[in-house]
Structures are given as structure tokens and as C-alpha cells.
């Protein structure tokens, strides 16, 4: 399953996983990225709910942005390599 997801998410993961420079990875970076992704998806859900409730369709822009950030964060955290996590945080030794 992970191999299939990596293939589907290749346009997101490939730029983050390229390079041969040394990097400094900590497992807590992956955990924090998962939490960040869930929080952004939660914000997107709440924003979508209120956007529909008040019928202000301009609220779909923040929903799209928050959901996109949440999706990318979770995708990289769940199936990305250690190098991809490091590039997200820009941690280099």
C-alpha cells in the first residue's frame, strides 16, 4: 500500500527527496508534521462548515489553502522519506 501511495504522490515527494547533501533527521519531526497536518485539516473542516453555514463562498479560498497544507503535510509525514521530512523543516547539518 505504501508503495502505491508513493507512486501516486510522486509529484509531491520527488522534489523533496532529491539531493545528496547531508541532512539532520529526528523522528519527532515526522510526528510533529503528522500533528500539523491533522490540525490544518481540522481548521479546513471548521472553515468549510462556517462557510457553508453563512453562504459566503469566498471562504473556499482559505479552505483550499488549509486543506492543501494539511494534505501535503500528512502525505509527506506518512509516506515520505527522512530526506523529505528534513527538506520540509529545512534542517541541514
LINZI-V962647 format. One record per helix or strand of 2 or more residues. SS is the DSSP state (h for helix, s for strand). FROM is the first residue (numbers start at 1). LEN is the number of residues. Records with the same first field share a line. If there is no record, write none. Layout:
SS->FROM-LEN / FROM-LEN
This chain:
h->2-7 / 10-8 / 27-28 / 57-23 / 82-8
